[in-house]
């Protein structure tokens, strides 16, 4: 299977590196807004084709699928273009700017018997199964704290009066869509849909959310979600049970996971010495859903259903916090 990419940033390069470890999944084409940049990126990455015309790339019979890492506000239009052209689509998170767009594109993909998948790397990492298996060992869970707070390198430009893309509400960005989504996914995956959600956010002068806090309330559990693009957290993630605490350094990468039991002894779950290829898992699953659909039908259906629930939940959180995309 041959695929193309939209985007030339580090995340696209990381995805390409992940696919090099997967059989029957070959980079064949790249897109950039200028032909010069597309050709340079194609040369660096080893792609045969370089495009600066998206419609020409979508129409090309030489690719079967596309990985989309364009700005958030373009995800819907780019995904629709390639689905209508009969190409499978793996789109970076967030899938779209709202749940209505996500539902529409999922229906389009089904009508054409195509795979349409959100690229959320933690959901496709093998260590997620280690986390799931470890949860019962900490007893009855009553509190979870999922945090992804990472000060943006663009924040000084914002403070200087500029409008970086990450703080531009016209581009469907902000800390919830960029970082908070990595906290919402495991909350819904591990604990299901909450009965109540309470969300507040710190809005910047641009209208974008610089930081956000939310509580997901379940009958016997509360999940606290926090994210920030203007401050750096040092605490990581914790899931508290009555017999111990599961500690995770990075919720997006599921690194350095361990259980600290009530008596103080520690059980490693996934060591800090492990060096996972971050995007290999999502690339492998995308390939599997396309080439071995019968084997992966149930898993793909669940991943789609979860993606839609996440999209609706993000929408609800934005409404509560007063986050508006222009």
C-alpha positions in Angstrom: 0.0 0.0 0.0 1.3 3.4 -1.0 0.5 6.6 0.9 1.0 10.3 0.7 1.4 13.0 3.4 0.1 16.5 3.9 2.4 18.5 6.1 6.2 18.8 6.3 6.7 19.4 10.1 8.2 17.2 12.7 5.0 15.2 13.3 4.9 14.2 9.6 8.5 13.2 9.8 7.9 11.1 12.9 4.9 9.4 11.2 7.1 8.5 8.2 9.8 7.1 10.5 7.1 4.9 12.1 5.9 3.5 8.8 9.4 2.4 7.8 9.1 -0.4 10.4 5.8 -1.7 8.9 5.5 -4.1 6.0 3.3 -3.2 3.0 3.1 0.5 3.9 5.3 2.7 1.6 5.7 6.5 1.5 5.1 7.4 -2.2 4.1 11.1 -2.3 4.3 14.3 -0.3 2.4 17.6 -0.4 3.5 21.1 0.5 2.1 24.5 -0.5 5.1 25.2 -2.8 6.6 22.8 -5.3 10.1 23.7 -4.2 9.4 22.8 -0.6 7.5 19.6 -1.7 10.4 18.4 -3.8 12.9 19.1 -1.0 10.8 17.2 1.5 10.3 14.3 -1.0 14.0 14.1 -1.5 14.7 14.1 2.3 12.0 11.5 3.0 12.6 9.3 0.0 9.2 9.9 -1.7 8.8 9.4 -5.4 6.3 12.1 -6.0 6.0 15.8 -4.8 2.8 17.8 -5.1 1.9 21.4 -4.5 -1.7 20.8 -5.9 -3.9 19.0 -3.4 -6.5 18.0 -6.0 -3.9 16.5 -8.2 -2.5 14.5 -5.4 -6.0 13.3 -4.4 -6.7 12.3 -8.0 -3.4 10.4 -8.4 -3.9 6.7 -8.9 -0.4 6.1 -7.4 -1.5 6.5 -3.8 -4.0 4.5 -1.8 -4.1 6.5 1.4 -3.1 9.8 2.9 -1.8 11.0 6.3 -3.0 14.5 7.0 -1.1 16.9 9.4 -2.4 20.2 8.1 -3.7 23.0 10.5 -6.8 21.9 12.5 -9.2 24.1 10.6 -8.3 22.4 7.3 -8.7 18.8 8.5 -12.4 18.6 7.4 -11.8 20.0 3.9 -8.6 17.9 3.3 -10.1 14.7 4.6 -13.3 15.2 2.6 -11.2 15.8 -0.6 -9.3 12.6 -0.3 -12.3 10.5 0.8 -14.3 11.6 -2.2 -11.3 10.7 -4.3 -11.4 7.1 -2.9 -8.4 7.4 -0.6 -8.2 6.0 3.0 -7.5 8.9 5.5 -5.5 9.0 8.7 -6.0 12.5 10.0 -4.1 14.1 12.9 -6.0 15.0 16.0 -8.4 16.7 16.4 -10.3 14.8 13.7 -12.3 17.9 12.8 -13.3 21.2 14.4 -16.7 19.8 15.6 -18.6 16.5 15.9 -21.0 17.3 13.0 -18.1 17.4 10.6 -16.7 14.1 12.1 -20.0 12.3 11.7 -20.4 13.5 8.2 -16.9 12.3 7.2 -17.4 9.0 8.9 -20.6 8.4 7.0 -18.8 9.4 3.7 -16.0 6.9 4.5 -18.5 4.1 5.2 -20.4 4.8 2.0 -17.2 4.3 0.0 -15.9 1.4 2.1 -12.8 3.5 3.2 -10.9 3.8 6.5 -11.1 7.2 8.1 -9.1 7.3 11.3 -8.0 9.8 13.9 -4.2 9.8 14.6 -4.1 9.7 18.4 -0.9 7.8 19.2 -1.5 6.7 22.8 -4.6 4.7 21.8 -2.6 2.6 19.4 0.5 2.0 21.6 1.2 -1.5 22.9 1.8 -0.1 26.4 -1.9 0.9 26.6 -2.7 -2.8 27.2 -0.1 -2.8 30.0 -1.9 0.1 31.6 -5.3 -1.6 31.2 -4.0 -4.8 32.8 -2.4 -2.9 35.7 -5.5 -0.9 36.7 -7.2 -3.8 38.7 -4.1 -4.1 40.8 -4.6 -0.7 42.4 -8.0 -1.6 43.7 -11.2 0.5 43.4 -10.3 3.7 41.5 -11.9 6.9 42.9 -9.7 9.7 41.5 -7.7 10.2 38.3 -5.7 13.2 37.3 -4.8 13.5 33.7 -2.5 16.5 32.9 -0.8 17.7 29.7 0.6 21.1 30.3 3.4 22.2 28.0 4.4 25.8 27.6 4.3 26.7 23.9 7.4 27.9 22.2 5.1 30.4 20.5 3.9 32.0 23.8 6.6 34.7 23.9 5.4 35.8 20.4 1.9 36.0 21.7 3.1 38.1 24.7 4.9 40.4 22.2 1.5 41.1 20.5 1.7 38.6 17.7 -1.0 36.0 16.7 0.7 32.6 16.5 -1.3 29.9 14.8 -1.7 27.9 18.1 -3.5 30.8 19.7 -5.6 31.7 16.7 -9.3 30.7 17.1 -9.8 30.9 13.4 -7.6 27.7 13.1 -9.6 25.6 15.7 -6.6 25.5 18.0 -5.9 26.2 21.7 -4.7 24.0 24.6 -7.8 21.7 24.7 -7.6 20.8 21.0 -3.8 20.5 21.0 -3.1 18.9 24.4 -6.3 18.3 26.3 -7.5 15.8 23.7 -4.8 13.4 25.0 -6.4 13.5 28.4 -10.0 13.1 27.2 -9.2 10.0 25.2 -7.9 7.9 28.1 -10.7 9.2 30.4 -13.4 8.0 28.1 -11.6 4.8 27.0 -10.8 3.7 30.6 -13.9 4.9 32.5 -16.6 5.5 29.9 -18.9 8.5 29.5 -19.2 10.7 32.6 -22.6 11.6 34.1 -21.5 15.3 34.4 -18.8 17.5 33.1 -17.7 20.9 34.5 -15.1 22.9 32.6 -13.5 26.3 33.0 -10.7 27.9 30.9 -8.4 30.8 30.9 -9.0 32.7 27.6 -6.3 34.8 26.0 -6.9 38.1 24.3 -7.2 36.2 21.0 -10.1 34.2 22.4 -8.1 31.0 22.4 -7.8 28.9 25.6 -4.4 29.3 27.2 -5.2 26.8 30.0 -8.2 24.6 30.9 -9.4 22.5 33.8 -12.3 20.1 33.7 -13.9 17.5 36.1 -15.5 14.4 34.7 -18.0 13.1 37.3 -18.9 9.4 37.5 -21.0 7.6 40.1 -17.9 6.5 42.2 -15.1 8.4 40.4 -13.9 11.8 39.5 -11.4 12.5 36.7 -9.6 15.8 36.8 -8.4 17.0 33.4 -5.9 19.9 33.1 -4.0 21.3 30.1 -2.0 24.4 29.4 -0.1 26.0 26.6 1.3 28.8 28.8 2.8 26.8 31.7 4.8 23.6 32.2 3.6 20.8 34.5 6.1 18.6 36.3 3.6 16.2 37.9 2.4 13.9 35.2 -0.7 11.7 35.5 -2.0 9.7 38.4 -4.8 7.2 38.8 -5.7 6.6 42.5 -7.1 3.4 43.8 -7.7 2.2 47.3 -4.7 -0.2 47.2 -2.2 2.0 45.2 -1.6 4.7 42.7 -0.7 4.2 39.0 1.7 7.0 38.0 2.4 7.9 34.3 5.0 10.5 33.3 3.5 11.3 29.9 -0.2 10.7 29.2 0.3 11.3 25.4 3.2 8.8 25.2 2.4 6.5 28.1 6.0 6.6 29.3 7.5 5.5 32.6 4.4 3.9 34.1 4.5 2.4 37.5 2.3 1.4 40.5 3.2 2.8 43.9 1.4 0.6 46.4 0.1 1.9 49.8 2.9 0.2 51.7 5.4 2.2 49.5 6.8 -0.5 47.3 6.9 0.1 43.5 6.0 -2.1 40.6 7.3 -0.9 37.2 4.8 -1.2 34.3 6.6 0.4 31.5 10.2 1.6 32.2 11.7 5.0 31.4 14.4 3.2 29.5 11.9 2.0 26.9 12.2 4.1 23.7 9.0 3.5 21.7 8.7 4.6 18.1 5.9 7.0 18.9 3.7 6.8 15.8 4.4 3.2 14.7 1.3 1.9 16.5 -1.2 4.2 14.8 0.4 3.6 11.4 0.3 -0.1 11.9 -3.3 -0.1 12.9 -4.2 2.1 10.0 -2.5 -0.3 7.6 -4.2 -3.3 9.3 -7.7 -1.8 9.1 -7.2 -1.2 5.4 -5.5 -4.5 4.3 -7.0 -6.9 6.8 -10.5 -5.5 7.4 -12.2 -8.7 8.4 -9.7 -9.4 11.2 -10.0 -5.9 12.7 -13.7 -5.1 12.2 -14.6 -4.9 15.9 -11.6 -2.8 16.9 -12.0 -0.3 14.1 -15.7 0.1 15.0 -14.8 0.8 18.6 -12.1 3.3 17.6 -14.5 5.1 15.4 -17.2 5.2 18.1 -14.7 6.4 20.7 -13.4 9.2 18.3 -17.0 10.4 17.9 -17.6 10.4 21.6 -14.3 12.3 22.2 -15.3 14.9 19.5 -18.7 15.4 21.2 -17.1 15.7 24.6 -14.6 18.3 23.4 -17.5 20.3 22.0 -19.3 20.2 25.3 -16.2 21.3 27.1 -15.6 24.2 24.7 -19.2 25.3 25.2 -18.9 25.3 28.9 -15.6 27.2 28.9 -16.7 29.8 26.3 -14.2 28.7 23.7 -15.5 29.8 20.2 -13.8 29.1 16.9 -14.3 31.9 14.4 
